[in-house]
Amino acid sequence: MDLFSPQAPPAEWLVIATGVAALAVTVPRRLWLLARNAITITHEGGHALVALAVGRRLQAIRLHSDTSGLTVTRGRPTGLGVVLMLAAGYAAAPLLGLGGAALLGAGHVTVLLWLATALLLAMLVMVRNAYGVLSVVLTGTLFVLVSWLAPAEVRAGFAYAVVWFLLLGGVRPPFELQSKRRHGGAPDSDADQLSRLTHVPAGVWLAFFHTVSLSCLIGGGTWLLGY
């Protein structure tokens, strides 16, 4: 298996079917509560990756069974670095989905699967609770098994389903946060922390999260469908 050899694009029906499957997991509440763990992994991974990029010290990542998560870093409590770190959480899944769509559009299915596996492995090093370790290990194992053992058609279907899920699943969390805030919940959300740091209303940050997720869905969907 040549890692960098482009793979021929799958049939259009497969691209559409994987998108429908991802939507079917994202919309119903019961399925979403299970699948949302993958979005939480991406959310916290986004915080962690940007924290390292801006020079903060990453101390721990925790993932919980209620699909919440926490990334603990050390560094200046104010400034551009912490703003970028906080803004990265809700943007992580849509942006990763967009990057994944670009790779798939270029035929790099195997590259996508191994990059995802590498990111999960790097994240595992910093996870500090049992549920979080289990979640990341199971997710990473699935990627490894598909990458090594599945035929090309199955690898392509899996990769397209993952990217569709990141794009579609990345749209829902900002709406959930908006609903919680409307009912007085999540007083210490990313949007509220960003508001306190920047003196920009939390609603503006929510609008930013919505803009990123919907823009990535449109752009990524266009790449996946080959338009």
C-alpha atoms as a printed R data frame, in Angstrom:
    type eleno elety resid chain resno       x      y      z
1   ATOM     1    CA   MET     A     1   0.000  0.000  0.000
2   ATOM     2    CA   ASP     A     2   1.631  3.217 -1.224
3   ATOM     3    CA   LEU     A     3   0.777  5.952  1.266
4   ATOM     4    CA   PHE     A     4   1.064  8.852 -1.170
5   ATOM     5    CA   SER     A     5  -0.401  7.313 -4.325
6   ATOM     6    CA   PRO     A     6  -3.707  8.986 -5.224
7   ATOM     7    CA   GLN     A     7  -6.714  6.705 -5.270
8   ATOM     8    CA   ALA     A     8  -9.340  6.915 -7.985
9   ATOM     9    CA   PRO     A     9 -12.463  8.771 -6.780
10  ATOM    10    CA   PRO     A    10 -15.271  6.473 -5.606
11  ATOM    11    CA   ALA     A    11 -18.597  6.249 -7.357
12  ATOM    12    CA   GLU     A    12 -20.868  9.230 -6.813
13  ATOM    13    CA   TRP     A    13 -23.480  7.037 -5.140
14  ATOM    14    CA   LEU     A    14 -20.941  6.083 -2.445
15  ATOM    15    CA   VAL     A    15 -20.092  9.723 -1.734
16  ATOM    16    CA   ILE     A    16 -23.789 10.563 -1.411
17  ATOM    17    CA   ALA     A    17 -24.553  7.438  0.647
18  ATOM    18    CA   THR     A    18 -21.795  8.179  3.155
19  ATOM    19    CA   GLY     A    19 -23.094 11.745  3.479
20  ATOM    20    CA   VAL     A    20 -26.612 10.473  4.152
21  ATOM    21    CA   ALA     A    21 -25.246  7.999  6.705
22  ATOM    22    CA   ALA     A    22 -23.343 10.774  8.490
23  ATOM    23    CA   LEU     A    23 -26.482 12.917  8.529
24  ATOM    24    CA   ALA     A    24 -28.492  9.993  9.923
25  ATOM    25    CA   VAL     A    25 -26.028  9.753 12.829
26  ATOM    26    CA   THR     A    26 -25.940 13.508 13.423
27  ATOM    27    CA   VAL     A    27 -29.646 14.343 13.535
28  ATOM    28    CA   PRO     A    28 -31.386 11.750 15.812
29  ATOM    29    CA   ARG     A    29 -30.704 12.586 19.434
30  ATOM    30    CA   ARG     A    30 -29.884  9.067 20.665
31  ATOM    31    CA   LEU     A    31 -27.383  8.356 17.901
32  ATOM    32    CA   TRP     A    32 -25.925 11.826 18.223
33  ATOM    33    CA   LEU     A    33 -25.247 11.370 21.942
34  ATOM    34    CA   LEU     A    34 -23.055  8.387 21.070
35  ATOM    35    CA   ALA     A    35 -21.398  9.849 17.992
36  ATOM    36    CA   ARG     A    36 -20.778 13.211 19.645
37  ATOM    37    CA   ASN     A    37 -17.835 11.686 21.520
38  ATOM    38    CA   ALA     A    38 -15.880 11.866 18.264
39  ATOM    39    CA   ILE     A    39 -16.657 15.578 17.950
40  ATOM    40    CA   THR     A    40 -15.564 16.098 21.563
41  ATOM    41    CA   ILE     A    41 -12.250 14.383 20.817
42  ATOM    42    CA   THR     A    42 -11.788 16.757 17.888
43  ATOM    43    CA   HIS     A    43 -12.910 19.784 19.929
44  ATOM    44    CA   GLU     A    44 -10.419 19.150 22.724
45  ATOM    45    CA   GLY     A    45  -7.744 18.193 20.219
46  ATOM    46    CA   GLY     A    46  -8.237 21.570 18.558
47  ATOM    47    CA   HIS     A    47  -7.721 23.371 21.861
48  ATOM    48    CA   ALA     A    48  -4.606 21.294 22.557
49  ATOM    49    CA   LEU     A    49  -3.030 21.696 19.115
50  ATOM    50    CA   VAL     A    50  -3.443 25.468 19.060
51  ATOM    51    CA   ALA     A    51  -2.264 25.747 22.674
52  ATOM    52    CA   LEU     A    52   1.001 24.071 21.691
53  ATOM    53    CA   ALA     A    53   1.255 26.185 18.536
54  ATOM    54    CA   VAL     A    54   1.042 29.440 20.509
55  ATOM    55    CA   GLY     A    55   3.565 28.315 23.115
56  ATOM    56    CA   ARG     A    56   1.288 27.314 25.981
57  ATOM    57    CA   ARG     A    57   2.133 24.292 28.125
58  ATOM    58    CA   LEU     A    58  -0.337 21.463 27.678
59  ATOM    59    CA   GLN     A    59  -1.007 19.689 30.977
60  ATOM    60    CA   ALA     A    60  -4.005 17.414 30.477
61  ATOM    61    CA   ILE     A    61  -6.962 16.493 28.310
62  ATOM    62    CA   ARG     A    62 -10.065 14.910 29.804
63  ATOM    63    CA   LEU     A    63 -13.016 13.412 27.943
64  ATOM    64    CA   HIS     A    64 -16.210 12.510 29.808
65  ATOM    65    CA   SER     A    65 -19.086 10.119 29.155
66  ATOM    66    CA   ASP     A    66 -21.580 13.003 28.916
67  ATOM    67    CA   THR     A    67 -19.609 14.132 25.801
68  ATOM    68    CA   SER     A    68 -18.093 17.089 27.617
69  ATOM    69    CA   GLY     A    69 -14.358 17.622 27.730
70  ATOM    70    CA   LEU     A    70 -11.637 19.763 29.249
71  ATOM    71    CA   THR     A    71  -8.188 20.811 28.064
72  ATOM    72    CA   VAL     A    72  -5.890 22.169 30.779
73  ATOM    73    CA   THR     A    73  -2.984 24.389 29.765
74  ATOM    74    CA   ARG     A    74  -0.547 26.694 31.508
75  ATOM    75    CA   GLY     A    75   0.449 30.110 30.268
76  ATOM    76    CA   ARG     A    76  -0.628 33.728 30.293
77  ATOM    77    CA   PRO     A    77  -4.309 34.029 31.281
78  ATOM    78    CA   THR     A    78  -4.855 36.746 28.678
79  ATOM    79    CA   GLY     A    79  -3.570 37.641 25.233
80  ATOM    80    CA   LEU     A    80  -3.880 36.461 21.659
81  ATOM    81    CA   GLY     A    81  -2.599 32.973 22.406
82  ATOM    82    CA   VAL     A    82  -5.353 32.062 24.838
83  ATOM    83    CA   VAL     A    83  -7.969 33.650 22.557
84  ATOM    84    CA   LEU     A    84  -6.836 31.506 19.633
85  ATOM    85    CA   MET     A    85  -6.794 28.420 21.839
86  ATOM    86    CA   LEU     A    86 -10.352 28.979 23.054
87  ATOM    87    CA   ALA     A    87 -11.622 29.811 19.563
88  ATOM    88    CA   ALA     A    88 -10.164 26.595 18.158
89  ATOM    89    CA   GLY     A    89 -12.500 24.171 19.929
90  ATOM    90    CA   TYR     A    90 -15.735 24.660 18.022
91  ATOM    91    CA   ALA     A    91 -13.823 25.378 14.811
92  ATOM    92    CA   ALA     A    92 -11.733 22.188 14.981
93  ATOM    93    CA   ALA     A    93 -14.189 19.619 13.591
94  ATOM    94    CA   PRO     A    94 -15.380 21.791 10.660
95  ATOM    95    CA   LEU     A    95 -11.832 22.808  9.720
96  ATOM    96    CA   LEU     A    96 -10.557 19.233  9.951
97  ATOM    97    CA   GLY     A    97 -13.509 18.179  7.842
98  ATOM    98    CA   LEU     A    98 -12.621 20.820  5.274
99  ATOM    99    CA   GLY     A    99  -8.994 19.676  5.199
100 ATOM   100    CA   GLY     A   100 -10.126 16.081  4.917
101 ATOM   101    CA   ALA     A   101 -12.401 16.965  2.016
102 ATOM   102    CA   ALA     A   102  -9.451 18.586  0.249
103 ATOM   103    CA   LEU     A   103  -7.379 15.414  0.711
104 ATOM   104    CA   LEU     A   104 -10.178 13.182 -0.530
105 ATOM   105    CA   GLY     A   105 -10.777 15.483 -3.471
106 ATOM   106    CA   ALA     A   106  -7.131 14.886 -4.407
107 ATOM   107    CA   GLY     A   107  -7.533 11.116 -3.967
108 ATOM   108    CA   HIS     A   108  -5.419 10.816 -0.802
109 ATOM   109    CA   VAL     A   109  -7.622  8.443  1.182
110 ATOM   110    CA   THR     A   110  -4.745  6.599  2.875
111 ATOM   111    CA   VAL     A   111  -2.972  9.843  3.818
112 ATOM   112    CA   LEU     A   112  -6.171 11.043  5.498
113 ATOM   113    CA   LEU     A   113  -6.577  7.834  7.507
114 ATOM   114    CA   TRP     A   114  -2.982  7.789  8.722
115 ATOM   115    CA   LEU     A   115  -2.952 11.484  9.560
116 ATOM   116    CA   ALA     A   116  -6.074 10.973 11.669
117 ATOM   117    CA   THR     A   117  -4.429  8.004 13.389
118 ATOM   118    CA   ALA     A   118  -1.277 10.020 14.102
119 ATOM   119    CA   LEU     A   119  -3.288 12.873 15.606
120 ATOM   120    CA   LEU     A   120  -5.211 10.455 17.839
121 ATOM   121    CA   LEU     A   121  -1.966  8.856 19.012
122 ATOM   122    CA   ALA     A   122  -0.464 12.251 19.816
123 ATOM   123    CA   MET     A   123  -3.592 13.212 21.730
124 ATOM   124    CA   LEU     A   124  -3.604  9.951 23.696
125 ATOM   125    CA   VAL     A   125  -0.319 10.914 25.359
126 ATOM   126    CA   MET     A   126  -2.035 13.826 27.126
127 ATOM   127    CA   VAL     A   127  -5.380 12.222 28.052
128 ATOM   128    CA   ARG     A   128  -5.617 11.911 31.828
129 ATOM   129    CA   ASN     A   129  -8.824  9.991 32.572
130 ATOM   130    CA   ALA     A   130  -9.895  6.397 31.927
131 ATOM   131    CA   TYR     A   131 -12.952  7.196 29.799
132 ATOM   132    CA   GLY     A   132 -10.903  9.543 27.668
133 ATOM   133    CA   VAL     A   133  -8.178  6.937 27.129
134 ATOM   134    CA   LEU     A   134 -10.791  4.331 26.193
135 ATOM   135    CA   SER     A   135 -12.491  6.688 23.729
136 ATOM   136    CA   VAL     A   136  -9.273  7.652 21.963
137 ATOM   137    CA   VAL     A   137  -7.902  4.073 21.905
138 ATOM   138    CA   LEU     A   138 -11.121  2.653 20.420
139 ATOM   139    CA   THR     A   139 -11.302  5.407 17.817
140 ATOM   140    CA   GLY     A   140  -7.648  5.028 16.894
141 ATOM   141    CA   THR     A   141  -7.941  1.236 16.706
142 ATOM   142    CA   LEU     A   142 -10.824  1.565 14.260
143 ATOM   143    CA   PHE     A   143  -8.723  3.812 12.018
144 ATOM   144    CA   VAL     A   144  -5.768  1.404 12.150
145 ATOM   145    CA   LEU     A   145  -7.892 -1.643 11.336
146 ATOM   146    CA   VAL     A   146  -9.564  0.056  8.387
147 ATOM   147    CA   SER     A   147  -6.260  1.451  7.115
148 ATOM   148    CA   TRP     A   148  -4.433 -1.895  7.253
149 ATOM   149    CA   LEU     A   149  -7.056 -4.562  6.665
150 ATOM   150    CA   ALA     A   150  -9.889 -3.093  4.616
151 ATOM   151    CA   PRO     A   151  -9.947 -3.164  0.803
152 ATOM   152    CA   ALA     A   152  -9.622  0.124 -1.065
153 ATOM   153    CA   GLU     A   153 -13.363  0.572 -1.549
154 ATOM   154    CA   VAL     A   154 -14.061  0.149  2.161
155 ATOM   155    CA   ARG     A   155 -11.236  2.530  3.094
156 ATOM   156    CA   ALA     A   156 -12.694  5.124  0.752
157 ATOM   157    CA   GLY     A   157 -16.209  4.710  2.132
158 ATOM   158    CA   PHE     A   158 -14.958  4.972  5.711
159 ATOM   159    CA   ALA     A   159 -12.862  8.062  4.940
160 ATOM   160    CA   TYR     A   160 -15.752  9.811  3.210
161 ATOM   161    CA   ALA     A   161 -18.109  8.947  6.081
162 ATOM   162    CA   VAL     A   162 -15.636 10.359  8.624
163 ATOM   163    CA   VAL     A   163 -15.188 13.615  6.717
164 ATOM   164    CA   TRP     A   164 -18.924 14.033  6.161
165 ATOM   165    CA   PHE     A   165 -19.444 13.457  9.876
166 ATOM   166    CA   LEU     A   166 -16.875 16.094 10.828
167 ATOM   167    CA   LEU     A   167 -18.522 18.589  8.489
168 ATOM   168    CA   LEU     A   168 -22.115 17.821  9.490
169 ATOM   169    CA   GLY     A   169 -21.377 17.072 13.146
170 ATOM   170    CA   GLY     A   170 -19.419 20.295 13.447
171 ATOM   171    CA   VAL     A   171 -22.562 22.302 12.713
172 ATOM   172    CA   ARG     A   172 -24.634 21.033 15.629
173 ATOM   173    CA   PRO     A   173 -22.534 21.918 18.751
174 ATOM   174    CA   PRO     A   174 -22.746 25.728 18.286
175 ATOM   175    CA   PHE     A   175 -26.533 25.421 18.100
176 ATOM   176    CA   GLU     A   176 -26.519 23.289 21.247
177 ATOM   177    CA   LEU     A   177 -24.391 25.877 23.029
178 ATOM   178    CA   GLN     A   178 -26.699 28.643 21.859
179 ATOM   179    CA   SER     A   179 -29.694 26.747 23.275
180 ATOM   180    CA   LYS     A   180 -27.955 26.144 26.613
181 ATOM   181    CA   ARG     A   181 -27.038 29.807 26.960
182 ATOM   182    CA   ARG     A   182 -30.585 30.851 26.109
183 ATOM   183    CA   HIS     A   183 -31.785 28.794 29.086
184 ATOM   184    CA   GLY     A   184 -29.087 30.100 31.419
185 ATOM   185    CA   GLY     A   185 -26.689 27.183 31.085
186 ATOM   186    CA   ALA     A   186 -23.000 26.902 30.176
187 ATOM   187    CA   PRO     A   187 -21.930 30.164 31.886
188 ATOM   188    CA   ASP     A   188 -18.259 29.257 31.423
189 ATOM   189    CA   SER     A   189 -18.465 28.120 27.798
190 ATOM   190    CA   ASP     A   190 -15.773 28.894 25.231
191 ATOM   191    CA   ALA     A   191 -17.912 31.750 23.908
192 ATOM   192    CA   ASP     A   192 -18.327 33.263 27.375
193 ATOM   193    CA   GLN     A   193 -14.628 32.953 28.189
194 ATOM   194    CA   LEU     A   194 -13.789 34.583 24.866
195 ATOM   195    CA   SER     A   195 -16.248 37.362 25.636
196 ATOM   196    CA   ARG     A   196 -14.598 38.087 28.967
197 ATOM   197    CA   LEU     A   197 -11.137 38.077 27.373
198 ATOM   198    CA   THR     A   198 -11.949 40.210 24.333
199 ATOM   199    CA   HIS     A   199 -14.939 42.290 25.540
200 ATOM   200    CA   VAL     A   200 -16.767 41.085 22.442
201 ATOM   201    CA   PRO     A   201 -20.276 39.753 23.200
202 ATOM   202    CA   ALA     A   202 -20.565 35.966 23.454
203 ATOM   203    CA   GLY     A   203 -23.261 36.108 20.782
204 ATOM   204    CA   VAL     A   204 -20.688 37.423 18.324
205 ATOM   205    CA   TRP     A   205 -18.414 34.492 19.087
206 ATOM   206    CA   LEU     A   206 -21.339 32.120 18.613
207 ATOM   207    CA   ALA     A   207 -21.960 33.743 15.231
208 ATOM   208    CA   PHE     A   208 -18.291 33.153 14.431
209 ATOM   209    CA   PHE     A   209 -18.618 29.452 15.305
210 ATOM   210    CA   HIS     A   210 -21.738 29.200 13.127
211 ATOM   211    CA   THR     A   211 -20.002 30.946 10.238
212 ATOM   212    CA   VAL     A   212 -16.980 28.648 10.372
213 ATOM   213    CA   SER     A   213 -19.007 25.435 10.597
214 ATOM   214    CA   LEU     A   214 -21.488 26.324  7.851
215 ATOM   215    CA   SER     A   215 -18.794 27.682  5.534
216 ATOM   216    CA   CYS     A   216 -16.731 24.516  5.962
217 ATOM   217    CA   LEU     A   217 -19.790 22.360  5.317
218 ATOM   218    CA   ILE     A   218 -20.516 24.182  2.069
219 ATOM   219    CA   GLY     A   219 -16.899 24.186  0.925
220 ATOM   220    CA   GLY     A   220 -16.137 20.649  2.046
221 ATOM   221    CA   GLY     A   221 -19.365 19.278  0.624
222 ATOM   222    CA   THR     A   222 -18.528 20.865 -2.717
223 ATOM   223    CA   TRP     A   223 -15.106 19.162 -2.754
224 ATOM   224    CA   LEU     A   224 -16.538 15.786 -1.718
225 ATOM   225    CA   LEU     A   225 -19.185 15.878 -4.435
226 ATOM   226    CA   GLY     A   226 -16.618 16.920 -7.015
227 ATOM   227    CA   TYR     A   227 -18.185 20.217 -8.015
